[in-house]
Every structure is written in C-alpha cells, then in structure tokens.
Amino acid sequence: MQLRHVLAALPRHKLICLLVVVEIAVAFAILCNAIFVIRERVGQMQIDTGIAENRLIYVHNDGVGEESHAPLVERNLLALRGLAGVESAVAMFPLPLENTSINFRPWLTPDMKLRGPAVGMFVGTPGYLDTLGLRIVQGRDFNDAEYDGMDQTLKTLSPAVIVTRDLADKLWPGQNPIGKKFWRSPSRGYTVVGVVERLVRGYLRKDFVPEYSAMFPVKPVSFVSALYVMRVAPSDRDRLVRESSELLLKLNPDMLIDAKGSYADMRADYFRQDTSLVWLLALVCLAMLLVTALGIAGLANFWVQQRRRSIGIRRAIGATRGDILHYFQTENFLIVSFGIALGMALAFALNLLLMQHYELPRLPLYYLPVGALALWVLGQLAVLGPALRAAAVPPVVATRSA
Amino acid sequence: MLDQGAHGMFGYYIDLALRSFRRNKALTALMVLAIGLGIGASMTTLTVMRLLSGDPLPERSGRLFYPQVDPKPAEPHELPGQMTYIDAMNLWRAQRADRQAIMVGSNVKVKAAETGAKPMGLHTLATTADFFPMFGVPFIHGGPWTAADDAGKARVAVLSRSAYERLFRGRDGIGQPIRLGRWAFRVVGVIEDWRPAPHFYDLDREAYGQGDDVFIPFLTSRDLAELGITGYSLDCYGNTTDDIHLENQPCLWLKFWVELDSPAKVHAYRRFLDNYSHEQQAQGRFTYAGVPHVALPGMMQWLDQNGVVPADARLKAWIAFGFLLVCLMNTTGLLLAKFLQRGAEISVRRALGASRRQVFFQCLVEAAMVGVAGGVLGLVLAGAGLWGIRQTPADYADLAHLDATMFATTFVLSIAASFVAGLLPAWRACHIAPAIQLKTL
C-alpha cells in the first residue's frame, strides 16, 4: 500500500530523483573502490618481514668509506658488543624495508641459459642471521670460514648462500634445495647450505616477490661499513640507540651518522607515505558520506516543506504519524536502492576497467552488500530528521491554504 | 533597453536572493556547506594525487625524451634503462638533439673549505652543462657551468639553496671553494631547492624523496673516479675488472636525457639512434643481429613504463574526480529543489510585470551567490586540508600547496553547476503562463 503511494509520487520529481540516484551510485562506486584500496594498502603495511622486529636497533652512517677503513668496522663491532644490554652486533646490508636493496637474477645453469626471478641480496658479518632472529628450517647457518670478502661488483667470494623457503620452492620446486647451485656470473657459482623461513627484501616493488631473498656471508669490508645492527631487549632500545651512536662517534670522529633508531621506527618510516594516503582516502570517504547525507537531508527537507499541505490532508483523512514517517523512509529507501543498483554496475565497471589497464585485483563480491548496507543506513539517518518533522505536521494544515 | 533594465535590477536581485536565504537559513547553510565541503575535500585530494602521479615538469615534459640503446649480449632481455659510458659519451658528443645531458648520482662526503668543518653526506649529481637549461632549473645566485667547463674537466660546482646555506651559513659563497672528498671545487651557482616529483631523471633514487644538493661536471667526476660517483643502480652484464673506473666496463650506470623541440626532430633522432646501433653492430660492439634495439620514450611514457605512476594512483585520481562529481550533483540537486519550489513567487513577479528575461536573471543571481559562497568556503577548507597534509610526515607533504589552475577549475565547475541548477527551473518558470500558476495559489 505504502509502496504504491511512494512509487506514484516519485515521477513528480523526475529530475531530482534521477540526480540523487546517480549521486548515490557514484558515491557507492567510490566507497567500494576506496575501501578496497585502503584494505590493499593496510594489508601491505602489515607484511611480516621475518625478523625479530622489536628487538633490533640500527645506526646508519653515510657509508662513504675506503677499503682501508674496513678494519675499523671490526673494531666498531667489538666496541658495540661491549655496551651493556647489546646481545649481538653486526654490520650488514640491507635491513628489510630499509628502502634500499640490491637485486640480482640468478642463473640456474652455468652456461647462463636459464634465469630465475629477481632476488634481493643480503650480506652481513658473522652471526647476522642470529642477530636478525632468522630461523634455519633446513640445512645449517654459515660457518666461520665462509665469511669472506667481496669482489668489485659486490659478489661475495664465498660460495655459500642461504635462501628463503619461498625462493627455494620457486627455483627448485619439490626438490631438496640443500646443495643446489645458482650462478651470478660464469665464475661465481653459489651453493645453498641452508634455508630460512622468511625474509623480506629491502624494498617492495610490484614486480618483485618480497620473500625472494638470498643471504651471503662477508667479513667486515667497506661495503658493509654503513649499517650497524644490534639485537637488544625491547626496553633498552632508546637508551642503546643513544649510547651506540655516541660510542661510534667517539671512536670515529669523522663519521657522519645520518640515521639511527629502532627497527620499528624504520619500518614505520618505510610505510609513512602509505599511512598518510590511507588516512587521506579514509577522510575523503567520510567527507563524501557526509556530503551525501547532507544532500539527502536537504532534499527531504524541501520535499517535506513542499508537501506540508498534502501531508496535512493525509493526516486529516486518517493517516497516523507513523504512516507519514514510514512514507518518507520508504521513499528514501527506494531512491537509495535504485542508486545502489546503478552503483554496483558502476563499481564493477570501474574495477574491470582498472583491472584491464592497471592489473589491479578484482573487487571482492562481499564489498557490494557491505557498501549497500552502509548507504542504506546513511540514507535512513539522513532522512530521519525531515521525516519526523513531516510526521509532526498537524492535520489542521489541510484546512489552510498553502 | 532590456539590458539596461536587467543591470539596473541587479541590486534588487541580490536583495531578493538574500531574503530567500534568510527565509531558509538552515537550508542555505546546508547547501553552502555541501558545496564547500565538496570543493575543499576534492581539491585537497586532487592536489595530493597530482603530486603523486603528476607530471614533474608540466611545461617541458612534452619535449624531453629518454634514448635507449642495447649493448648487452644477444640473450633475451628488456631494453636497458641505463647506458654504458661509451654509448652515453658517443650520443652526447654527437650533439644531435636540441639539448642533451648525461647524469649519474651518488652520495658524496662534502665539507666547507675551512679546516675542522664537519663532513655531510650530500646527494651529488655528476652531469653536463645542458642539464640546467634543459630541465629549466631555477638559479638564485650565479649560473650553470659552461660546455667549456665540461670539456676542461673544471672543478666547479652548483649547489642547492639548502646545501649552500649549510655550507656557507649566510656568507657569499659564489667563487668560493668547497671540498668533495679530498678535492676542492669552486661554487659557480646556487639553484632554488629543486625537487621534481617524481624524481624523473634518476628513478633509482626514492621517487618522491629529496632533490640533489651538489652538481658537478660529469667528466670531472670521471677524472676524480675515487669520488665513487657510479650511480644508485650499477648494472654490470659481463665480467668486470674494476668498479670505480667504469669507462670500459660492461656496465650500465648512466642516465641520458635529450630535449627535442619538434616532432620532426623526434623522428630524426629516432633514425639517428637506429643508425648509431647499426654502426655499433657493424663494429661488433653490439652483438645482436637484425633490427636495432632502440627506443625513445617521452618523459611521461618513461615514468609510466617504470611504474612510477602506480596503478592505484590512477584509481585514487578516479576516486577524487568521482568525489567532485558527487559534490556537484549534490549541489545541483539541492538548488534545483529550492528553485522548483518557487513557481508561485515567480508567477507573482511575472504577473506584476517582470519580463521572462528578468525572472531568468534573478534565478541565476541567486544560484551564483550560493555557488560563490560555497566556493569561498571550499577555498578555506582546501587551505585547511592542505595545511593538514603538510603536517603529516609524508615525503611529498611540504609540496602540498594550493594550485591556482586547479582551484580555478573547481571553482568554475561549482559555479557552473549552480548555474545549470538555476537555469532549468528559471526556464521552466518563465514559460508558464502567470495566470495558471496564480490560480493554484
């Protein structure tokens, strides 16, 4: 009964109804896609690096060093280990998500015919896997003799390498990776001695798999002189960041320390751009919902004003306050529903277009009912005020002229 | 005559509009708020999106190109994104483009000349003289070095404003020395802190990070190879014997940009690259056979190929535009509703002798006033929004400023939407015979 009245009255405001329907459709499409982007980003920001994040601190100097400085690295490490609270200290390159990374593509045969995917290179001084808190799940850690130098193109001299499980599965699916070899040049072959569960590379790129990492052993050389990493108790982090950088400056008056802090800070720093984008998108969604709600409330208000007399007549011939209230709520529900229907098509079209051109994943289907629910609730909240005002119109209005 | 009347009535229309606003204070405020919020939020978003996916040099990007040639062995691979020393020098010396520059950066230890000064690690770019005019880098003191300085391996440097301030602390530094590593360089010019976003000319740096601070001639940096300026992404494809003196190593490490001022020149340059590759194939330096592997992407194409315009940046741009659309439709709807209610009032005015044209004009004045008020509020909100963005720690935060063109566009759009909303009911109102409307009162 009610529905019929509402439907009969709708064509009287064709143009405005159409506008609101389209507005809600666009708002719906945007809402779904924006939340989708937000969730993708947040998912990326929660990536597990595989290391003992809350127990690590670092000091980074500007790293412009000469080979003659290499022995100083050994001395600096010894001094850092002497600080109360430092469980271990190593020099290495890079930390996961440090925003720098050296990548290489391993050859799987010595004749350089078959090549693997891009792999992130990690190098470090003795004990660096332990310091990072990496767990060997197969094979063994490097032994002392394997920590050796590097050639001029930053390839380690020792033939030992440890890879992540994901990389092992990719390069040698279904096989035991221990003892398998890959090459970085015809003369530089590497044999896998161990596998760690997980380690994420220095920076993330869409075309790189984050978990494809390979760890190489080096003794202190100038290349690793820039980044000192220490494992400490979480409660000691702030104190030891301060003390270790002071100690390094005292030992090396010329050293320029350009970054230091806890690993947690470094990670937050890596994602700060994403964080601010997520906030921006979330605020845009909020603003958009607010604007839409204001629009709906405003229009409903106009309509209530416009129909004061007919509301009065309906009340006079027996409609209850509830009937009037429901009338406006139904009307809003219908308009929003049309908008949502159109919006679903729009959201999917937008997503398809983006998928086709920019390799974006498909919008999950459950976004549609959730988005629809959000807009229905929003519409009902927005119309409540005007609808209540309409319900309060006394029947006596019918007897007055407009 | 009519026009005169219309203009004479302008004040009256404003008065009428104000009366109509006053009659409906809450609703008018709501409309202005909806427009303002829409403009403010969409402008804030669009500004950030433009920073994140935009053109770093809008006036020049159409003339800038990134030549690519392929010195690597025949196995299948992508066309290299950097050049060897030999190719870069050959192309640079050929001078076939309107302007051309080699560039390669590194972090270098830089000190003020006086003894005891503390070293700073500064992003240093080794490049050639055309770099500055080609990219339109703004100088605040002195100027760039010359082609003769390039050829003569002169030890001269151009500094960014902030590096200049840190090194000279307010003293006049033009002509004065600074130290890079062990060597003294004479400062010849200071540029405004220049941070193209993204950092298009060397994408191996953080794409939205800081700019370069020190600029020195490329050949000088080769002369002083121990400075270690070998780029952020050294890519060697064969066996190497030296990682500092890269002149004869099979390594890709240099960026080479050219400026080509007309499509004909672009075409000619592409042919030149073909010929160059054929020549190198004939000499046996390029070992692949057949069609030359060359490319000459324009700047925006190059950025796109490198994924610096991330897929979801486009999605975000869509989102920002969609938001603007929602706001404009919202405004239109509200104004439409308001005007459609006014049939009676308009009929009275018509019956009392107002012409169609005058009624029309009256509606437009009222619509425009709402549009302008919303626009002004939007300006304030966008200013606040961008101020908020500048307080966040994002890399691009301090670049977030109101863009005049963007503001003008949005403002014009909002007023246009109000006009459209005003036009329709006005047109409808002035085509209804006054008598019929009056009867219904």
Contacts between the chains, C-beta under 8 A, distances in Angstrom:
chain1	res1	chain2	res2	distance
A	13	B	337	7.9
A	13	B	340	7.9
A	15	B	336	6.5
A	15	B	424	7.3
A	16	B	333	5.5
A	16	B	336	5.6
A	16	B	337	5.6
A	16	B	340	7.6
A	19	B	329	5.4
A	19	B	332	6.0
A	19	B	333	4.2
A	19	B	336	7.1
A	20	B	333	5.8
A	22	B	329	6.1
A	23	B	326	5.5
A	23	B	329	4.2
A	23	B	330	5.9
A	23	B	333	6.8
A	26	B	322	5.3
A	26	B	325	5.5
A	26	B	326	5.1
A	26	B	329	7.2
A	27	B	326	5.1
A	29	B	322	6.7
A	30	B	319	5.3
A	30	B	322	4.4
A	30	B	323	6.2
A	30	B	326	7.1
A	33	B	315	6.2
A	33	B	318	7.3
A	33	B	319	6.3
A	34	B	319	5.2
A	37	B	312	5.3
A	37	B	315	5.8
A	37	B	316	6.8
A	37	B	319	7.6
A	40	B	312	7.2
A	41	B	312	7.8
A	62	B	107	6.1
A	62	B	109	6.6
A	62	B	119	7.8
A	62	B	120	7.9
A	62	B	121	3.0
A	63	B	107	7.2
A	63	B	121	7.6
A	64	B	107	6.4
A	64	B	108	6.6
A	64	B	109	4.5
A	64	B	121	6.3
A	64	B	181	7.7
A	64	B	228	7.1
A	99	B	206	6.5
A	112	B	75	7.3
A	113	B	75	7.8
A	152	B	240	6.2
A	152	B	241	7.4
A	152	B	242	6.2
A	152	B	243	3.6
A	152	B	244	7.9
A	153	B	234	7.8
A	153	B	236	5.3
A	153	B	240	5.0
A	153	B	243	5.9
A	154	B	243	7.7
A	185	B	239	6.2
A	186	B	239	7.4
A	187	B	239	7.0
A	205	B	307	7.5
A	206	B	307	6.0
A	206	B	310	7.5
A	206	B	311	7.6
A	207	B	307	7.2
A	254	B	119	6.6
A	256	B	109	7.2
A	256	B	118	7.3
A	256	B	119	5.6
A	256	B	120	6.4
A	256	B	121	5.5
A	258	B	121	5.7
A	272	B	392	7.9
A	272	B	393	5.1
A	272	B	394	5.9
A	272	B	395	7.7
A	273	B	208	7.2
A	273	B	394	5.0
A	273	B	395	5.9
A	273	B	396	7.6
A	275	B	394	7.9
A	276	B	389	7.4
A	276	B	392	4.5
A	276	B	393	7.3
A	276	B	394	4.1
A	276	B	397	7.4
A	277	B	48	8.0
A	277	B	52	7.9
A	277	B	316	7.5
A	277	B	394	7.7
A	279	B	392	7.5
A	280	B	44	7.7
A	280	B	45	6.6
A	280	B	48	6.1
A	280	B	389	7.3
A	281	B	316	6.9
A	281	B	319	7.1
A	283	B	41	7.4
A	284	B	41	5.9
A	284	B	45	5.3
A	284	B	319	6.7
A	284	B	320	7.2
A	284	B	323	5.9
A	287	B	37	5.9
A	287	B	38	7.9
A	287	B	41	4.1
A	287	B	323	7.5
A	288	B	41	7.4
A	288	B	323	5.2
A	288	B	326	5.8
A	290	B	37	6.6
A	291	B	34	5.4
A	291	B	37	5.4
A	291	B	38	5.4
A	291	B	41	7.9
A	291	B	326	6.5
A	291	B	327	5.6
A	291	B	330	5.7
A	292	B	326	6.5
A	292	B	330	6.9
A	294	B	30	5.7
A	294	B	33	6.4
A	294	B	34	4.7
A	294	B	37	7.6
A	294	B	330	7.4
A	295	B	34	5.9
A	295	B	330	3.9
A	295	B	333	6.1
A	295	B	334	6.2
A	297	B	30	7.2
A	298	B	27	6.0
A	298	B	30	4.9
A	298	B	31	6.5
A	298	B	34	7.0
A	298	B	334	4.9
A	298	B	337	7.4
A	299	B	333	6.0
A	299	B	334	6.6
A	299	B	337	5.4
A	301	B	27	6.1
A	302	B	27	7.3
A	302	B	334	7.8
A	302	B	337	4.0
A	302	B	338	6.5
A	302	B	341	6.4
A	303	B	337	7.4
A	305	B	341	7.1
A	306	B	341	5.7
A	350	B	318	6.6
A	354	B	311	7.1
A	354	B	314	7.1
A	354	B	315	5.6
A	354	B	318	7.7
A	357	B	314	7.9
A	358	B	311	3.3
A	358	B	312	7.7
A	358	B	314	6.0
A	358	B	315	7.5
A	359	B	311	6.1
A	360	B	311	5.4
A	360	B	312	6.8
A	360	B	315	6.7
A	401	B	441	7.5
A	402	B	344	7.8
A	402	B	441	7.1
